[in-house]
Amino acid sequence: MLSWQQEAELHSKQCYPEEACGLVYIFKGKTKYKACKNISINPKDTFIIDPLEYAEIFDKASIIGVFHSHPIDQPYPTPADKAICEKYKYKWHIYSVDFNNWYSFEPSGYKAPLVGREYVFGIHDCWSLIRDYFETLNIKLRDWDRPINPQDFCDNPYFENCFEKTGFRELKPNESLKENDCILFSLNSTGLNHIGVLLKNQMILHHIEGRVSSKDFYGEWLMKCTGKRIRYVK
C-alpha cells in the first residue's frame, strides 16, 4: 500500500461515519495526500471538497486524483461519482471503511441515463439533465455554478437571470410549446427553481429533488407550477 493511501485510510477513520475527502497530488517528485474539509451539508452521504483547499493544492502542485470514503458501503462508484469523474477528468479513488477495501477508476466516457438517475444537487439535478438532453441534440449548454447548499438555490434560484445568457428566449403568450422547448417551474419556492424539457405527446423530461429523473405528463399540476416557457434560439 502506498503511503498516501495509508494517510487517506487514517483520515477516513477519523471522519467516520461521515465521508472523508481529499486530493492526491505530486509535489517535488513525490506523491502526497491532502486531507480536505468536507463542506457538504449531508457529509454522511456526499462530499464537497473545500474550494479554498483545492485552490491551495492546484496552485502549488499537480493534482492527479480525487479521494473520498464510503463509510459503510462498498467502495464502488455511484452514478454521481462516475459523472463528476468525467467532469473533472481526474482519477478517482474510493476507500470503504467498514469493508476495508479500495476501488479506483478513471474517466471513461460514462454518461448517466436520462431517465432513472438519482438526484444529487450540482451533479445530477434538473439543470444537469437539461444539459445532457441538449447534448443529444449536439447543443452544449453552459454548466452554471450552483451554491453549496441546495436550499440557497431554492431561496434564490438562478434560472430567470440565466436563461437568456444560455441562449434561450421567453415564448410570447400566443406562441405554442413545441418539442425541445423548456419550461421553468416554481416548486415549493417563491422563484422559478426547476426546469424541464418538453418531449413528444405532451411529456416532460425533468428531475425533481428527492426523486429519480423521469418523463411525466405535462398536466394540471405542472401547468399550475409553470412560470415561464423558453426556447433555445442561439
C-alpha positions as CSV (number, residue, x, y, z in Angstrom):
1,M,0.0,0.0,0.0
2,L,1.3,3.5,-0.9
3,S,2.0,6.0,1.9
4,W,-0.7,8.4,0.6
5,Q,-3.3,5.6,0.8
6,Q,-2.3,4.9,4.5
7,E,-2.9,8.6,5.2
8,A,-6.3,8.5,3.4
9,E,-7.3,5.4,5.3
10,L,-6.5,7.1,8.6
11,H,-8.3,10.3,7.5
12,S,-11.4,8.2,6.6
13,K,-11.5,6.5,10.0
14,Q,-11.2,9.9,11.8
15,C,-14.1,11.2,9.8
16,Y,-16.3,8.1,10.3
17,P,-19.4,7.9,10.0
18,E,-19.1,10.9,7.6
19,E,-17.4,10.8,4.2
20,A,-13.7,11.9,4.1
21,C,-12.4,13.6,1.1
22,G,-9.0,14.7,-0.2
23,L,-6.6,15.2,-3.1
24,V,-3.8,13.1,-4.4
25,Y,-1.0,15.3,-5.9
26,I,2.6,15.4,-6.9
27,F,4.9,17.9,-5.3
28,K,8.7,17.9,-5.8
29,G,8.6,14.5,-7.4
30,K,6.6,12.8,-4.6
31,T,3.0,11.6,-4.5
32,K,1.2,13.1,-1.5
33,Y,-2.2,13.2,0.1
34,K,-4.1,16.4,1.2
35,A,-6.9,15.7,3.7
36,C,-9.6,18.2,2.8
37,K,-12.6,19.5,4.7
38,N,-15.9,18.0,3.6
39,I,-18.2,21.0,3.4
40,S,-21.3,19.1,2.2
41,I,-24.5,19.7,4.2
42,N,-25.0,16.0,4.1
43,P,-21.5,14.7,4.9
44,K,-22.7,11.2,5.7
45,D,-23.9,10.7,2.1
46,T,-22.0,13.1,-0.1
47,F,-18.8,15.2,-0.1
48,I,-17.7,18.6,-1.4
49,I,-14.0,19.5,-1.2
50,D,-13.5,22.9,0.3
51,P,-12.7,25.1,-2.8
52,L,-10.1,27.0,-0.9
53,E,-8.1,23.8,-0.1
54,Y,-8.5,22.7,-3.7
55,A,-7.1,26.1,-4.9
56,E,-4.2,25.8,-2.5
57,I,-3.0,22.5,-3.9
58,F,-3.9,23.4,-7.5
59,D,-1.7,26.5,-7.3
60,K,1.4,24.7,-6.0
61,A,1.3,21.2,-7.3
62,S,0.0,18.8,-9.9
63,I,-3.3,17.2,-8.8
64,I,-3.5,13.6,-10.1
65,G,-6.5,12.2,-8.2
66,V,-9.6,12.8,-6.0
67,F,-10.3,10.7,-3.0
68,H,-13.3,10.1,-0.8
69,S,-14.5,7.4,1.5
70,H,-17.6,5.3,1.7
71,P,-18.1,4.8,5.4
72,I,-20.5,1.9,5.4
73,D,-20.8,0.9,1.8
74,Q,-18.6,-1.0,-0.7
75,P,-16.1,1.3,-2.4
76,Y,-17.7,1.0,-5.8
77,P,-18.6,4.3,-7.6
78,T,-22.2,5.6,-7.7
79,P,-23.5,7.1,-10.9
80,A,-22.8,10.5,-9.4
81,D,-19.2,9.5,-8.7
82,K,-18.8,8.5,-12.3
83,A,-20.4,11.7,-13.6
84,I,-18.2,14.0,-11.6
85,C,-15.1,12.0,-12.5
86,E,-16.0,12.6,-16.2
87,K,-16.5,16.3,-15.4
88,Y,-13.2,17.0,-13.7
89,K,-11.0,14.4,-15.6
90,Y,-9.1,13.2,-12.5
91,K,-8.5,9.6,-11.4
92,W,-11.0,8.7,-8.7
93,H,-10.1,6.7,-5.5
94,I,-12.7,5.4,-3.0
95,Y,-12.0,3.6,0.3
96,S,-14.6,1.7,2.3
97,V,-14.1,1.9,6.0
98,D,-16.4,-0.9,7.0
99,F,-15.2,-3.2,4.3
100,N,-11.5,-2.1,4.4
101,N,-11.4,-2.1,0.6
102,W,-10.2,0.2,-2.2
103,Y,-11.5,0.9,-5.7
104,S,-10.0,3.3,-8.3
105,F,-11.3,4.3,-11.7
106,E,-10.6,6.9,-14.4
107,P,-12.7,8.9,-16.8
108,S,-14.1,6.5,-19.5
109,G,-16.8,8.4,-21.3
110,Y,-19.6,7.5,-18.9
111,K,-22.9,9.2,-19.4
112,A,-25.8,8.6,-17.0
113,P,-29.2,7.6,-18.5
114,L,-31.6,10.5,-18.9
115,V,-34.3,8.6,-17.0
116,G,-33.8,6.9,-13.7
117,R,-30.8,8.8,-12.4
118,E,-30.6,9.5,-8.6
119,Y,-30.8,13.2,-7.6
120,V,-27.5,14.8,-6.4
121,F,-27.5,18.6,-6.3
122,G,-24.9,20.1,-8.7
123,I,-24.1,16.7,-10.3
124,H,-27.4,15.1,-11.2
125,D,-30.1,17.7,-10.8
126,C,-32.7,19.4,-13.1
127,W,-30.2,21.6,-14.9
128,S,-27.7,18.7,-15.4
129,L,-30.5,16.7,-17.0
130,I,-31.4,19.5,-19.4
131,R,-27.7,19.9,-20.4
132,D,-27.4,16.2,-21.0
133,Y,-30.6,16.1,-23.1
134,F,-29.4,19.0,-25.2
135,E,-26.1,17.3,-25.8
136,T,-28.1,14.5,-27.6
137,L,-29.2,17.4,-30.0
138,N,-25.5,18.4,-30.4
139,I,-26.1,21.6,-28.3
140,K,-23.7,22.3,-25.5
141,L,-25.3,24.4,-22.7
142,R,-23.3,26.3,-20.1
143,D,-22.9,24.5,-16.7
144,W,-23.8,27.2,-14.3
145,D,-22.1,27.0,-10.8
146,R,-24.5,26.2,-8.0
147,P,-24.3,27.3,-4.4
148,I,-23.0,24.6,-2.0
149,N,-26.3,24.5,-0.1
150,P,-29.3,23.4,-2.2
151,Q,-31.6,25.5,0.0
152,D,-29.7,28.6,-1.0
153,F,-30.6,27.9,-4.6
154,C,-34.3,27.2,-3.7
155,D,-34.4,30.6,-1.9
156,N,-32.6,32.4,-4.7
157,P,-32.9,30.5,-8.0
158,Y,-30.8,31.4,-11.0
159,F,-33.0,30.4,-13.9
160,E,-34.7,33.7,-14.5
161,N,-31.4,35.6,-14.6
162,C,-29.6,33.0,-16.7
163,F,-31.8,31.6,-19.4
164,E,-31.2,34.4,-21.9
165,K,-27.4,34.2,-21.3
166,T,-27.6,30.5,-22.0
167,G,-29.2,31.0,-25.4
168,F,-33.0,30.8,-24.6
169,R,-35.7,33.3,-25.2
170,E,-39.1,33.5,-23.5
171,L,-42.1,32.5,-25.6
172,K,-44.8,35.0,-26.3
173,P,-48.3,34.3,-24.9
174,N,-49.6,33.5,-28.4
175,E,-46.7,31.0,-29.1
176,S,-47.4,27.3,-28.6
177,L,-45.0,25.0,-27.0
178,K,-43.2,22.6,-29.2
179,E,-40.8,19.7,-28.8
180,N,-37.5,20.6,-27.1
181,D,-38.9,23.8,-25.6
182,C,-38.1,24.2,-21.9
183,I,-40.4,25.2,-19.0
184,L,-39.4,26.9,-15.8
185,F,-41.4,25.9,-12.7
186,S,-41.8,27.1,-9.2
187,L,-41.8,24.0,-6.9
188,N,-42.3,24.9,-3.2
189,S,-40.4,28.2,-3.8
190,T,-41.1,31.8,-4.4
191,G,-39.0,31.8,-7.5
192,L,-38.5,29.6,-10.6
193,N,-36.3,26.8,-9.2
194,H,-37.0,23.9,-11.5
195,I,-36.7,23.2,-15.3
196,G,-38.0,20.5,-17.6
197,V,-37.9,19.9,-21.4
198,L,-41.0,19.1,-23.5
199,L,-40.9,15.8,-25.4
200,K,-43.5,14.3,-27.8
201,N,-47.0,13.6,-26.7
202,Q,-47.0,16.4,-24.0
203,M,-44.4,14.6,-21.9
204,I,-41.9,16.4,-19.7
205,L,-38.4,15.2,-19.0
206,H,-37.3,16.6,-15.7
207,H,-35.6,15.8,-12.4
208,I,-37.2,16.8,-9.1
209,E,-35.2,16.9,-5.9
210,G,-35.5,13.7,-3.9
211,R,-36.7,11.7,-6.9
212,V,-35.2,10.0,-9.9
213,S,-35.3,11.7,-13.2
214,S,-38.4,10.9,-15.1
215,K,-40.8,11.5,-18.0
216,D,-44.1,12.8,-16.8
217,F,-47.3,14.1,-18.4
218,Y,-47.4,17.9,-18.6
219,G,-50.8,18.0,-16.9
220,E,-52.7,20.2,-14.5
221,W,-50.2,20.2,-11.6
222,L,-47.2,21.0,-13.7
223,M,-49.1,23.6,-15.6
224,K,-50.1,25.3,-12.3
225,C,-46.4,25.4,-11.4
226,T,-45.3,26.8,-14.7
227,G,-43.7,30.3,-14.6
228,K,-42.0,30.8,-18.0
229,R,-41.8,28.9,-21.3
230,I,-38.5,29.2,-23.1
231,R,-37.0,28.2,-26.4
232,Y,-33.3,27.6,-27.3
233,V,-32.5,30.0,-30.2
234,K,-28.7,30.6,-30.1
